[in-house]
């Protein structure tokens, strides 16, 4: 009788797995086998190596660690017509770093390779026509762009072109940053970009925020939206509005107020120290507290002017004059404040107070008892003056406009009053009053 097991035995036919799947599986197994365990590293993956002290000399600090590259939710996987050359090119031109060894197939093609660029991983492989995996050169051109952020886009794009890339779009500045576009030697399109430089923040003594106080905030949005083109977002309370779209300044409206003036937030390096100076100079200062937009102390000077001291989140205290900080832009755009006049009862007392609190300096202005305000590294921003002899403290702004004649017409059409524009040595001005009695000027160069 035949052995039933032998009768049922079938010959073994080796399976021929998909080569790309096999390569990826082998690479995943290799990584898992080589991955350090928590017992090996104390649960912390080492990122830098430092030389320890001993006979060779004192210890040296570890070099700053590169950002940890990892596979994100969306990771580019490129198909190229010469993967070994691409690995070298991306390393030489884009600063990429090898991530493990490429998985080589029996026919010499790269089945899978990875590079680290910044905190991201770039995967690539050779072409596999039998699997319809083809690079852009074979298909006739790229169908997507790889977006790459670098510290210096000009240098990277220039180096890429020197190394054989095609310049598809020269480097230029855009609202979202400075960028250029290249097509690499393997046909892939790269948009190389550097983020826009941060706008210099206000210096110690500058005006960081101005809030226009008036009776009816809804009427004010209609008026100033029509006259200056302001757009608004809700403020922190029902009476508040924030002006949107101004490139250099932060301005708001606050309704329900009888005294029509501006409430100013002055930037300081240390709110607590500045509040103490307010009290020492004869004013009043609330205990500083943190708001979502920064640390604030609301104050009143020794003549009844209300204002606030302000420090943005993350700002470290510096010198009392903000020495060494870049000066913010001084030219106001359409709808921004180009000049402020602090009208005060006694200019000598006001100069002494704000000189003590904000380190302001003063020089005589063009009119009697008029004074220009400076800080140690230049003009205040916005430019500011002071004028004495007034019944109560009031702050009067000059708003910059591109076409002063058209703006004067809009003031009158919106229910306000305006004088005819008059040429002055420093520009053209028109004195105005809005439809709720707030005084202001329009100005153009």
Secondary structure by P-SEA (a helix, b strand, c coil): ccccccccbbbbbbbbccaaaaaaaaaaaaaaaacccccccccccccbbbbbbccccccccccccccccccccbbbbbbbccaaaaaaaaaacccccccccccccccccccbbbbbcccbbbbbbccccccccccccccccccbbbbbbcccaaaaaaaaaaacccccccccccccccbbbbbcccccccccccccccccccccccccbbbbbcccaaaaaaaaaaaccccccccccccbbbbccccccccccccccccbbbbbbbbbccaaaaaaaaaaacbbbcccccccccbbbbbccccbbbbbbbbcccccccccccccccccccccccccccccccccccaaaaaaaaaaaccccccccccccbbbbbcccccccccbbbbccccbbbbbbbbbbccaaaaaaaaaaaccccccccccccbbbbbbccccbbbbbbbcc
